[in-house]
């Protein structure tokens, strides 16, 4: 079975992620929040590092419960900074809390975060038509710009493009991949 070029087939966690999650259209706000948090923590690191720490992130961030994360205080920030099982970046932790608050405001404004994020493509999946590997697009530029305008952090166009791939808005599977 052929997979995307980036999948290390010796890594069960990577293969499973590719085969079962990456690029699958996601509409559930809880999952959308989880991926937003994980993508922002991935900045500057490999995705495999994040996948290996995913369960630790889930435990540390209360199951990615956006309501709880939005209420984190300095005591919780300090606790997270002591957790060797996650990425201990004060900036990224503070961004996660900040972004949770904005995520909630987007839910209130649009009825759900899913409606907000999928509204950028009118609920259509953007399918890769070239063999070129890209890391950003006009779509990720527009979403990044809007999220930043609303006050989100760690949502640059490259992070957002990766997020759009993960949640299935952009189908970037290689043409010879069985998931294309």
HURA-V796120 format. One record per residue. N is the residue number from 0. RES is the residue in three letters. OMEGA is omega in whole degrees, -180 to 180 (none if undefined). Layout:
# HURA-V796120
N|RES|OMEGA / N|RES|OMEGA
This chain:
# HURA-V796120
0|UNK|-179 / 1|UNK|178 / 2|UNK|176 / 3|UNK|-175 / 4|UNK|-173 / 5|UNK|-176 / 6|UNK|173 / 7|UNK|-174 / 8|UNK|174 / 9|UNK|-178 / 10|UNK|180 / 11|UNK|-177 / 12|UNK|179 / 13|UNK|-180 / 14|UNK|180 / 15|UNK|179 / 16|UNK|179 / 17|UNK|-173 / 18|UNK|-171 / 19|UNK|-173 / 20|UNK|-171 / 21|UNK|177 / 22|UNK|177 / 23|UNK|180 / 24|UNK|-174 / 25|UNK|-177 / 26|UNK|-178 / 27|UNK|-177 / 28|UNK|179 / 29|UNK|179 / 30|UNK|178 / 31|UNK|178 / 32|UNK|179 / 33|UNK|-179 / 34|UNK|177 / 35|UNK|178 / 36|UNK|-177 / 37|UNK|179 / 38|UNK|-179 / 39|UNK|177 / 40|UNK|-178 / 41|UNK|-177 / 42|UNK|179 / 43|UNK|-178 / 44|UNK|177 / 45|UNK|178 / 46|UNK|178 / 47|UNK|176 / 48|UNK|-180 / 49|UNK|180 / 50|UNK|180 / 51|UNK|-179 / 52|UNK|-173 / 53|UNK|-179 / 54|UNK|176 / 55|UNK|175 / 56|UNK|-180 / 57|UNK|178 / 58|UNK|-176 / 59|UNK|-177 / 60|UNK|173 / 61|UNK|178 / 62|UNK|-177 / 63|UNK|176 / 64|UNK|-174 / 65|UNK|180 / 66|UNK|-180 / 67|UNK|-178 / 68|UNK|-179 / 69|UNK|-177 / 70|UNK|-180 / 71|UNK|179 / 72|UNK|-177 / 73|UNK|178 / 74|UNK|179 / 75|UNK|177 / 76|UNK|180 / 77|UNK|177 / 78|UNK|179 / 79|UNK|179 / 80|UNK|178 / 81|UNK|-175 / 82|UNK|-177 / 83|UNK|-177 / 84|UNK|178 / 85|UNK|175 / 86|UNK|-174 / 87|UNK|178 / 88|UNK|180 / 89|UNK|-179 / 90|UNK|-179 / 91|UNK|177 / 92|UNK|179 / 93|UNK|177 / 94|UNK|179 / 95|UNK|179 / 96|UNK|178 / 97|UNK|-177 / 98|UNK|176 / 99|UNK|179 / 100|UNK|-180 / 101|UNK|175 / 102|UNK|178 / 103|UNK|179 / 104|UNK|176 / 105|UNK|176 / 106|UNK|-180 / 107|UNK|-178 / 108|UNK|-173 / 109|UNK|-177 / 110|UNK|174 / 111|UNK|175 / 112|UNK|178 / 113|UNK|179 / 114|UNK|178 / 115|UNK|-171 / 116|UNK|180 / 117|UNK|178 / 118|UNK|179 / 119|UNK|180 / 120|UNK|-177 / 121|UNK|178 / 122|UNK|178 / 123|UNK|176 / 124|UNK|178 / 125|UNK|-177 / 126|UNK|179 / 127|UNK|-179 / 128|UNK|-178 / 129|UNK|175 / 130|UNK|179 / 131|UNK|175 / 132|UNK|178 / 133|UNK|-177 / 134|UNK|177 / 135|UNK|-179 / 136|UNK|175 / 137|UNK|179 / 138|UNK|-180 / 139|UNK|175 / 140|UNK|-177 / 141|UNK|-179 / 142|UNK|178 / 143|UNK|-179 / 144|UNK|-179 / 145|UNK|180 / 146|UNK|178 / 147|UNK|179 / 148|UNK|179 / 149|UNK|175 / 150|UNK|179 / 151|UNK|179 / 152|UNK|-179 / 153|UNK|179 / 154|UNK|177 / 155|UNK|-174 / 156|UNK|179 / 157|UNK|177 / 158|UNK|-179 / 159|UNK|177 / 160|UNK|178 / 161|UNK|177 / 162|UNK|-180 / 163|UNK|175 / 164|UNK|-176 / 165|UNK|-175 / 166|UNK|172 / 167|UNK|175 / 168|UNK|174 / 169|UNK|175 / 170|UNK|-176 / 171|UNK|176 / 172|UNK|176 / 173|UNK|-178 / 174|UNK|180 / 175|UNK|179 / 176|UNK|-180 / 177|UNK|180 / 178|UNK|-177 / 179|UNK|none
